[in-house]
Amino acid sequence: MVHFLLSTLLVFISCGKKTTRFNDSQVFRYNEHSNITSLDPAFAKDQRNIWAVHQLYNGLVALDDSLQVQPSIAKNWTISEDGKIYEFHLRNDVLFHKHKLFGNDSTRKVDAQDFEYSFRRLLDKNVASPGGWVLQNVASFKAKNDSTFTIHLKQAFPPFLGLLAMKYCSVVPKEAVDYFGSDFRANPIGTGPFQFKLWVENTKLVLRRNPLYFEKDTNGKQLPYLEAVAVTFLPDKQSEFLQFIQGNIDFMKSLDASYKDDILHTDGSLKEKYIPTINMQKGAYLNTEYLGIYLDGATEYPTKSKLIRQAINYGFDREKMIKFLRNGIGSPATSGFIPKGLPSFNKQQGYSYKPEEAKKLVAQYKRETGDENPQITITTNSNYLDLCEFMQRELQKIGIATKVDVIPPSTLRQGKANGKLPIFRASWIADYPDAENYLSLFYSKNFTPNGPNYTHFKNDFFDTLYEQSIKEVSIERRYELYQQMDSIIIAEAPVVPLYYDEVIRFTQKNVHGLGINPIDLLDLKRVYKQE
């Protein structure tokens, strides 16, 4: 495993005729299970890309660990009373990473024209960015002058600032994109706390400290503290775990079935043998794991009946599932579809384990339909087979014959999108920190393949509430509307919420300053290593 020797790798940075050796004690090392596909923020679609891009780029605004919108390149902004016009005032001390493309000074300041260019690029069909939807509610945008950038919305959309915090909306220099073309994906130039050094695909990625970064800590010290970030790409999670235990990587972001019983008790606490050497952080994650139920199509599916959908929701013990199959990571989804971690989460009553109630609903279904042997098939991928087999055993006890069909993840995604799967395991991780993102899955105008409504749920009252909520400027009133919509989802049961996930992070004892947040964003600018 040559590429895991980054812990002892002598990393050299050439700058003209000077060569500087990294202080290895300040190199932060982590592993990705699959290769990063692009370092271009226009393609920051999944976590592996987002984490790397976040170190390299900035946008107008950013989210803190409490999901509050904070200034980034925009030092402040104003929003018109009708909620349609946003005016951003930019800092005048943000520089692009040094590169010969910028001429004698090797860099230049970011101005409002750079944001105008970056946003136009996001919408350019020739670029084909998957992030163009972020600006779907934007009527126009313009650089008013070098330091002022304005955005006009088609209609008020209060979550908009949260959308602008997504990495898609990062600023990029036109000179670099023009020069590198499609190779900009592997030659990133941004404004972030780290700058690009080396990428050998499927082997390693090395970023170095940006000495020109504009942010400082509360004591006035320039960020970041680290000298470098080194990412490896070992696909096997068991091998990653061994590398972490041996101290060859500093951070591990996930919990896998291959080692979960070795590192955690069933209550989610760290086992005693690791307490002296490992730190563990846990927190709410904006991710709801669920079973989706497709409501269009053949009428012979038992799940066309709300009675069966409700029976499934009552018919298994979520708490037992979390304890024994997830080692206490996550919490039972007993309060609807909106997960913990969002301000609009209100612990309303959803479905808990009520096997007798489930049996009554199944009996009523049999009486009303004459179907004496209701049968369902849950389709999943291999990563969630244990959860689905647990449900299979539980549902058979209440009178629903259950089959589990395991298919590859890509086939599952395709089947989910084209409506070929009556019941499918899925998850929804927030794109931005607002419950609208979750409720959009049930808006009838978002039917797949043109939107995220995979269940093809349609409810006129829900649609009316949804359309009101996306225009509502009052936060309190918007949250009320969200909760009304979530209660409709609970009552109609187009989904079976399983659990609200948790972020879990393991670090070596010498790693400090690594926060945790409900969108599981890796922010390394305040991290340092100290024995």
C-alpha positions as CSV (number, residue, x, y, z in Angstrom):
1,M,0.0,0.0,0.0
2,V,2.5,2.5,-1.2
3,H,0.0,5.4,-1.3
4,F,-0.6,5.0,2.5
5,L,2.9,6.0,3.2
6,L,1.8,9.6,3.1
7,S,2.3,9.7,6.8
8,T,6.1,9.6,6.1
9,L,6.0,11.1,2.7
10,L,8.5,14.0,2.1
11,V,6.3,16.4,0.3
12,F,8.2,19.1,-1.6
13,I,6.8,22.3,-3.0
14,S,8.6,24.0,-5.8
15,C,8.2,27.7,-6.1
16,G,10.6,29.1,-8.6
17,K,14.0,27.9,-7.5
18,K,13.0,27.5,-3.9
19,T,12.0,24.1,-2.4
20,T,10.1,23.9,0.9
21,R,9.6,20.7,2.9
22,F,6.3,20.3,4.6
23,N,6.3,19.8,8.4
24,D,4.8,16.3,8.4
25,S,3.4,16.9,11.9
26,Q,1.0,19.4,10.4
27,V,-0.2,17.2,7.5
28,F,-3.9,16.1,7.9
29,R,-4.4,12.7,6.3
30,Y,-7.7,11.0,5.5
31,N,-9.0,8.4,3.1
32,E,-11.8,8.4,0.5
33,H,-13.3,5.0,-0.5
34,S,-13.8,6.0,-4.1
35,N,-11.9,8.3,-6.4
36,I,-12.8,12.0,-6.5
37,T,-14.2,12.7,-10.0
38,S,-13.6,16.4,-10.2
39,L,-12.0,19.3,-8.3
40,D,-14.2,21.8,-10.3
41,P,-16.9,23.2,-8.0
42,A,-19.4,23.1,-10.8
43,F,-19.3,19.3,-10.3
44,A,-19.3,19.2,-6.5
45,K,-22.2,16.8,-6.5
46,D,-21.3,14.2,-3.9
47,Q,-19.5,14.2,-0.6
48,R,-16.1,13.0,-1.9
49,N,-15.9,15.9,-4.3
50,I,-17.5,18.5,-2.0
51,W,-15.0,17.8,0.8
52,A,-12.0,18.4,-1.5
53,V,-13.6,21.4,-3.3
54,H,-14.4,23.0,0.1
55,Q,-10.7,23.2,0.9
56,L,-10.0,24.9,-2.4
57,Y,-12.8,27.4,-3.0
58,N,-15.1,30.0,-1.4
59,G,-18.5,31.5,-2.3
60,L,-20.4,34.5,-1.3
61,V,-21.5,32.9,2.0
62,A,-20.8,29.8,4.1
63,L,-22.6,27.8,6.8
64,D,-21.2,27.5,10.3
65,D,-21.5,24.3,12.3
66,S,-24.9,25.4,13.5
67,L,-26.1,25.8,9.9
68,Q,-26.3,29.6,10.2
69,V,-25.4,31.5,7.1
70,Q,-22.1,33.5,7.6
71,P,-20.2,35.9,5.5
72,S,-17.4,34.5,3.3
73,I,-16.3,36.5,0.2
74,A,-19.4,38.7,0.7
75,K,-18.7,40.7,3.9
76,N,-22.4,41.6,4.2
77,W,-25.7,41.8,2.2
78,T,-29.1,43.3,2.0
79,I,-32.4,41.7,1.0
80,S,-35.4,43.7,-0.3
81,E,-38.6,43.7,1.7
82,D,-40.3,41.5,-0.9
83,G,-37.5,39.0,-0.5
84,K,-36.6,39.1,-4.2
85,I,-33.5,41.3,-4.5
86,Y,-30.2,40.3,-2.8
87,E,-27.3,42.7,-2.9
88,F,-23.9,41.4,-1.8
89,H,-21.0,43.6,-0.8
90,L,-17.7,41.9,-1.4
91,R,-14.4,41.9,0.6
92,N,-11.5,43.6,-1.2
93,D,-8.8,41.3,0.2
94,V,-9.6,38.0,-1.4
95,L,-7.0,36.7,-3.8
96,F,-7.0,33.7,-6.1
97,H,-4.3,31.1,-5.6
98,K,-1.0,32.0,-7.1
99,H,-0.5,30.9,-10.7
100,K,1.5,32.1,-13.7
101,L,-1.8,32.7,-15.6
102,F,-2.3,35.9,-13.5
103,G,0.8,37.6,-14.9
104,N,3.6,39.3,-13.0
105,D,1.8,39.3,-9.6
106,S,0.9,35.6,-10.0
107,T,-2.6,36.4,-8.5
108,R,-5.3,39.0,-8.5
109,K,-8.3,40.1,-6.3
110,V,-11.7,38.6,-6.7
111,D,-14.3,41.0,-7.9
112,A,-18.1,40.9,-8.6
113,Q,-17.4,40.2,-12.3
114,D,-15.9,36.8,-11.2
115,F,-19.2,35.9,-9.5
116,E,-21.1,36.9,-12.6
117,Y,-18.9,34.7,-14.7
118,S,-19.0,31.8,-12.3
119,F,-22.8,31.9,-12.1
120,R,-23.2,32.1,-15.9
121,R,-20.9,29.1,-16.2
122,L,-23.1,27.1,-13.7
123,L,-26.0,27.7,-16.1
124,D,-24.0,27.0,-19.3
125,K,-25.4,24.0,-21.1
126,N,-22.0,23.3,-22.6
127,V,-20.5,23.0,-19.1
128,A,-23.4,20.7,-18.1
129,S,-23.0,21.2,-14.4
130,P,-25.4,19.2,-12.2
131,G,-25.6,22.2,-10.0
132,G,-27.5,24.5,-12.4
133,W,-30.8,23.8,-10.4
134,V,-29.4,25.9,-7.6
135,L,-30.2,29.0,-9.7
136,Q,-33.6,27.8,-11.0
137,N,-35.4,30.5,-9.0
138,V,-33.1,33.3,-10.2
139,A,-34.4,35.8,-12.7
140,S,-31.1,37.6,-13.2
141,F,-27.7,38.5,-11.6
142,K,-25.2,41.2,-12.3
143,A,-22.0,42.8,-11.1
144,K,-23.2,46.3,-10.2
145,N,-19.5,47.3,-9.8
146,D,-16.3,45.6,-8.7
147,S,-17.5,45.1,-5.1
148,T,-21.3,44.7,-5.5
149,F,-23.1,41.7,-6.9
150,T,-26.9,41.6,-7.2
151,I,-29.3,38.7,-7.6
152,H,-33.0,39.1,-8.6
153,L,-35.3,36.2,-7.8
154,K,-38.4,35.3,-9.7
155,Q,-40.2,35.0,-6.4
156,A,-39.3,35.2,-2.8
157,F,-37.5,32.0,-1.6
158,P,-36.2,32.3,2.0
159,P,-33.9,29.3,1.8
160,F,-31.9,30.9,-1.0
161,L,-29.0,32.0,1.1
162,G,-28.5,28.4,2.2
163,L,-28.4,27.4,-1.5
164,L,-25.7,30.0,-2.1
165,A,-23.5,28.3,0.5
166,M,-23.4,25.1,-1.7
167,K,-20.0,24.5,-3.3
168,Y,-21.6,24.8,-6.8
169,C,-21.7,28.6,-6.1
170,S,-18.0,29.0,-5.5
171,V,-16.1,31.6,-7.4
172,V,-13.7,30.5,-10.2
173,P,-11.3,32.6,-12.4
174,K,-12.2,32.9,-16.0
175,E,-8.5,32.9,-17.0
176,A,-8.0,29.4,-15.6
177,V,-11.2,27.9,-17.0
178,D,-10.4,29.3,-20.4
179,Y,-6.8,28.1,-20.3
180,F,-7.4,24.6,-19.0
181,G,-10.8,23.9,-20.5
182,S,-12.2,20.5,-19.4
183,D,-8.9,19.9,-17.6
184,F,-9.8,22.6,-15.1
185,R,-11.2,19.6,-13.1
186,A,-7.6,18.5,-12.4
187,N,-6.1,22.0,-12.2
188,P,-8.2,23.9,-9.7
189,I,-7.5,27.5,-8.9
190,G,-9.7,29.0,-6.2
191,T,-9.5,31.2,-3.1
192,G,-9.7,28.6,-0.3
193,P,-7.5,27.9,2.7
194,F,-5.6,25.2,0.7
195,Q,-4.3,25.2,-2.8
196,F,-3.7,22.4,-5.3
197,K,-0.4,20.6,-5.3
198,L,-0.8,17.0,-6.7
199,W,-3.5,14.6,-7.8
200,V,-2.8,11.1,-8.9
201,E,-6.2,9.7,-9.6
202,N,-7.2,6.7,-7.5
203,T,-3.9,7.1,-5.5
204,K,-3.5,10.3,-3.7
205,L,-4.4,14.0,-3.6
206,V,-2.2,16.6,-1.9
207,L,-3.2,20.2,-1.1
208,R,-0.9,22.7,0.5
209,R,-1.6,25.7,2.8
210,N,-2.6,28.9,1.0
211,P,-0.3,31.6,2.4
212,L,-2.6,34.3,0.9
213,Y,-5.9,33.1,2.6
214,F,-8.0,36.0,3.8
215,E,-9.6,34.6,7.0
216,K,-8.1,34.9,10.4
217,D,-8.9,33.4,13.8
218,T,-10.3,35.3,16.8
219,N,-6.7,36.2,17.8
220,G,-5.9,37.6,14.5
221,K,-3.8,34.6,13.3
222,Q,-4.1,33.8,9.7
223,L,-5.9,30.5,8.8
224,P,-5.3,27.7,8.1
225,Y,-3.1,26.2,10.7
226,L,-2.2,23.0,8.8
227,E,0.6,22.8,6.3
228,A,-1.1,20.3,4.0
229,V,-4.0,17.9,3.4
230,A,-3.2,14.4,2.0
231,V,-6.0,12.2,0.8
232,T,-5.7,8.6,-0.2
233,F,-8.1,6.3,-2.0
234,L,-8.2,2.9,-0.4
235,P,-11.6,1.3,-1.3
236,D,-11.7,-1.4,1.4
237,K,-13.2,0.0,4.6
238,Q,-11.7,-2.7,6.8
239,S,-8.2,-1.8,5.5
240,E,-9.0,1.9,6.1
241,F,-9.9,1.0,9.7
242,L,-6.6,-0.9,10.2
243,Q,-4.7,2.1,8.8
244,F,-6.5,4.4,11.2
245,I,-5.8,2.2,14.2
246,Q,-2.2,2.0,13.3
247,G,-2.0,5.8,13.2
248,N,-1.3,6.1,9.5
249,I,-4.4,8.3,8.9
250,D,-5.7,11.0,11.2
251,F,-9.4,10.8,10.6
252,M,-12.1,8.2,9.8
253,K,-15.6,9.4,8.8
254,S,-17.8,6.4,8.8
255,L,-19.0,3.3,10.6
256,D,-18.9,0.0,8.6
257,A,-20.4,-3.4,9.5
258,S,-16.9,-4.9,9.1
259,Y,-15.6,-3.2,12.3
260,K,-18.5,-1.5,14.1
261,D,-18.7,-4.2,16.8
262,D,-14.9,-3.9,17.4
263,I,-15.0,-0.2,18.0
264,L,-18.4,0.6,19.5
265,H,-20.7,-0.8,22.1
266,T,-24.4,-1.3,21.1
267,D,-25.3,1.9,22.9
268,G,-23.0,3.8,20.5
269,S,-20.2,4.5,23.0
270,L,-16.5,3.9,22.2
271,K,-15.1,0.7,23.5
272,E,-12.7,1.0,26.4
273,K,-9.6,-0.2,24.6
274,Y,-9.8,2.7,22.2
275,I,-10.5,5.5,24.6
276,P,-6.8,6.3,25.3
277,T,-5.9,6.7,21.6
278,I,-9.1,7.8,19.7
279,N,-11.5,10.7,19.9
280,M,-15.1,10.2,18.7
281,Q,-17.6,12.9,17.8
282,K,-21.3,12.3,17.1
283,G,-24.0,14.7,16.1
284,A,-27.2,15.1,14.1
285,Y,-27.0,14.5,10.4
286,L,-29.4,15.9,7.9
287,N,-30.1,12.5,6.4
288,T,-33.4,10.5,6.7
289,E,-33.1,6.8,5.8
290,Y,-36.4,5.4,4.6
291,L,-38.3,3.0,2.4
292,G,-40.1,4.7,-0.5
293,I,-43.4,3.3,-1.8
294,Y,-44.2,3.9,-5.4
295,L,-47.9,4.9,-5.7
296,D,-48.5,4.9,-9.4
297,G,-48.8,1.9,-11.6
298,A,-50.3,-1.5,-10.9
299,T,-53.2,-1.6,-8.5
300,E,-52.5,-5.1,-7.4
301,Y,-49.7,-4.1,-5.2
302,P,-50.8,-4.2,-1.5
303,T,-49.0,-1.0,-0.8
304,K,-51.5,0.9,-3.0
305,S,-53.6,0.6,0.2
306,K,-52.9,3.1,3.0
307,L,-53.8,0.4,5.5
308,I,-50.8,-1.7,4.4
309,R,-48.5,1.3,4.3
310,Q,-49.4,2.3,7.8
311,A,-49.1,-1.4,9.0
312,I,-45.5,-1.5,7.7
313,N,-44.8,1.7,9.6
314,Y,-46.1,0.3,12.8
315,G,-44.8,-3.2,12.3
316,F,-41.1,-3.1,13.2
317,D,-39.1,-1.9,16.2
318,R,-36.9,1.1,15.1
319,E,-35.2,1.3,18.4
320,K,-34.1,-2.3,18.3
321,M,-32.9,-1.8,14.7
322,I,-30.7,1.1,15.7
323,K,-29.3,-0.6,18.8
324,F,-28.3,-3.9,17.3
325,L,-27.7,-3.2,13.6
326,R,-26.3,0.4,13.9
327,N,-24.6,0.1,17.3
328,G,-26.6,3.1,18.5
329,I,-25.6,5.4,15.7
330,G,-28.7,7.3,14.6
331,S,-32.1,7.8,16.2
332,P,-35.5,6.1,15.4
333,A,-37.5,8.0,12.8
334,T,-40.6,8.3,14.9
335,S,-41.4,12.0,14.2
336,G,-42.0,12.1,10.4
337,F,-39.7,12.7,7.5
338,I,-38.0,15.9,8.5
339,P,-34.9,14.9,10.4
340,K,-33.3,16.0,13.6
341,G,-30.8,18.8,13.2
342,L,-33.2,21.1,11.3
343,P,-34.7,24.1,13.2
344,S,-38.2,23.1,12.0
345,F,-37.9,19.6,13.5
346,N,-40.6,19.5,16.2
347,K,-40.8,15.9,17.5
348,Q,-44.4,15.5,16.3
349,Q,-45.9,12.0,16.6
350,G,-45.1,9.7,13.8
351,Y,-44.9,5.9,13.8
352,S,-43.5,3.9,16.7
353,Y,-43.6,0.1,17.2
354,K,-47.2,-1.0,17.7
355,P,-47.4,-4.6,16.4
356,E,-51.0,-5.1,17.5
357,E,-52.1,-2.0,15.7
358,A,-50.2,-3.2,12.6
359,K,-52.0,-6.6,12.8
360,K,-55.4,-4.9,13.0
361,L,-54.6,-2.8,9.9
362,V,-53.5,-5.9,8.0
363,A,-56.8,-7.7,9.1
364,Q,-58.8,-4.7,7.9
365,Y,-57.0,-4.8,4.6
366,K,-57.8,-8.5,4.1
367,R,-61.5,-7.9,4.9
368,E,-61.8,-5.0,2.5
369,T,-59.9,-6.4,-0.4
370,G,-60.3,-10.2,-0.1
371,D,-56.5,-10.5,-0.4
372,E,-55.7,-13.1,2.3
373,N,-51.9,-13.2,1.6
374,P,-50.5,-9.7,1.1
375,Q,-47.0,-9.9,-0.3
376,I,-44.4,-7.2,-0.7
377,T,-40.9,-6.9,-2.0
378,I,-38.3,-4.5,-0.6
379,T,-35.5,-3.7,-3.0
380,T,-32.2,-2.6,-1.6
381,N,-28.4,-2.7,-2.1
382,S,-26.1,-5.0,-0.2
383,N,-25.1,-2.2,2.3
384,Y,-28.6,-2.2,3.8
385,L,-29.4,-5.9,3.5
386,D,-29.2,-6.4,7.3
387,L,-31.8,-3.7,7.9
388,C,-34.2,-5.0,5.3
389,E,-33.9,-8.6,6.5
390,F,-34.7,-7.4,10.0
391,M,-37.8,-5.7,8.6
392,Q,-38.7,-8.8,6.7
393,R,-38.7,-10.9,9.8
394,E,-40.8,-8.3,11.7
395,L,-43.4,-7.8,9.0
396,Q,-44.0,-11.5,8.5
397,K,-45.0,-11.6,12.2
398,I,-47.9,-9.1,11.5
399,G,-49.1,-11.0,8.4
400,I,-47.3,-9.4,5.5
401,A,-45.2,-11.9,3.5
402,T,-42.0,-10.0,2.7
403,K,-39.2,-10.6,0.2
404,V,-35.9,-8.8,0.0
405,D,-34.4,-8.2,-3.4
406,V,-30.7,-7.1,-3.5
407,I,-29.5,-5.3,-6.6
408,P,-26.4,-3.1,-7.4
409,P,-26.6,0.6,-6.2
410,S,-26.7,1.9,-9.8
411,T,-29.6,-0.4,-10.7
412,L,-31.4,0.6,-7.6
413,R,-31.0,4.3,-8.5
414,Q,-32.3,3.7,-12.0
415,G,-35.2,1.6,-10.8
416,K,-36.2,4.2,-8.2
417,A,-36.1,7.0,-10.9
418,N,-38.3,5.1,-13.5
419,G,-40.9,3.8,-11.1
420,K,-40.1,0.1,-11.5
421,L,-39.7,-0.7,-7.8
422,P,-42.8,-0.9,-5.6
423,I,-40.8,-0.5,-2.4
424,F,-37.2,0.7,-2.4
425,R,-34.7,1.6,0.3
426,A,-33.4,5.2,0.0
427,S,-32.0,8.1,1.9
428,W,-32.3,11.8,1.5
429,I,-29.3,13.9,2.5
430,A,-30.0,17.7,2.6
431,D,-28.6,19.7,-0.2
432,Y,-29.2,22.8,1.9
433,P,-30.3,23.3,5.5
434,D,-34.0,23.8,5.1
435,A,-37.0,21.4,5.4
436,E,-38.3,22.5,2.0
437,N,-35.5,20.3,0.6
438,Y,-37.2,17.2,2.2
439,L,-40.8,18.2,1.5
440,S,-40.0,18.8,-2.2
441,L,-39.9,14.9,-2.5
442,F,-43.7,14.9,-2.2
443,Y,-44.7,17.9,-4.3
444,S,-46.6,16.5,-7.3
445,K,-44.8,18.7,-9.9
446,N,-41.6,17.1,-8.9
447,F,-42.4,13.6,-10.2
448,T,-39.4,11.6,-11.4
449,P,-37.6,11.7,-13.7
450,N,-38.0,15.5,-13.7
451,G,-37.7,15.9,-9.9
452,P,-37.1,14.1,-6.7
453,N,-40.7,12.8,-6.1
454,Y,-39.7,9.1,-6.4
455,T,-42.9,7.9,-4.8
456,H,-45.2,9.9,-7.1
457,F,-47.2,11.0,-4.1
458,K,-49.9,13.5,-5.0
459,N,-52.0,15.4,-2.5
460,D,-53.7,18.7,-3.5
461,F,-53.7,20.1,0.0
462,F,-50.0,19.3,0.4
463,D,-49.2,21.0,-2.9
464,T,-51.1,24.1,-1.7
465,L,-49.1,24.2,1.5
466,Y,-45.9,23.6,-0.3
467,E,-46.5,26.5,-2.7
468,Q,-47.3,28.8,0.2
469,S,-44.2,27.8,2.1
470,I,-41.7,28.6,-0.6
471,K,-43.0,32.1,-0.8
472,E,-43.4,32.7,2.9
473,V,-40.9,35.2,4.3
474,S,-41.8,34.7,8.0
475,I,-39.7,31.9,9.4
476,E,-42.2,31.0,12.1
477,R,-45.1,30.8,9.6
478,R,-42.9,28.8,7.2
479,Y,-42.0,26.3,9.9
480,E,-45.8,25.9,10.7
481,L,-46.4,25.1,7.1
482,Y,-43.5,22.6,7.0
483,Q,-45.0,20.8,10.0
484,Q,-48.4,20.6,8.5
485,M,-47.0,19.0,5.4
486,D,-45.0,16.6,7.4
487,S,-48.1,15.5,9.3
488,I,-49.8,14.8,5.9
489,I,-46.9,12.6,5.0
490,I,-47.2,10.8,8.3
491,A,-51.0,10.2,7.8
492,E,-50.7,9.1,4.1
493,A,-47.5,7.1,4.6
494,P,-46.0,7.2,1.1
495,V,-42.7,6.4,2.9
496,V,-41.5,4.4,5.9
497,P,-39.0,6.5,7.8
498,L,-36.4,4.2,9.3
499,Y,-34.0,6.4,11.2
500,Y,-32.4,9.9,11.3
501,D,-28.8,9.4,10.7
502,E,-25.9,10.8,12.8
503,V,-22.5,12.1,11.8
504,I,-19.8,10.1,13.4
505,R,-16.1,11.1,13.3
506,F,-13.1,9.3,14.7
507,T,-9.8,11.2,15.0
508,Q,-6.4,10.5,16.5
509,K,-5.8,12.1,19.9
510,N,-3.4,14.7,18.5
511,V,-6.0,16.3,16.2
512,H,-7.7,19.4,17.5
513,G,-10.2,22.0,16.1
514,L,-12.2,19.6,14.0
515,G,-15.9,20.5,14.4
516,I,-19.0,18.6,13.5
517,N,-22.1,19.8,11.7
518,P,-25.4,18.3,10.4
519,I,-24.4,18.4,6.8
520,D,-21.2,16.5,7.5
521,L,-19.0,19.1,5.8
522,L,-15.3,18.6,6.4
523,D,-13.8,22.1,7.3
524,L,-10.1,21.9,8.0
525,K,-9.1,25.6,8.2
526,R,-9.1,25.6,12.0
527,V,-7.7,22.1,12.5
528,Y,-4.2,21.6,13.9
529,K,-2.2,18.6,15.3
530,Q,-0.6,18.7,18.7
531,E,0.6,15.9,21.0
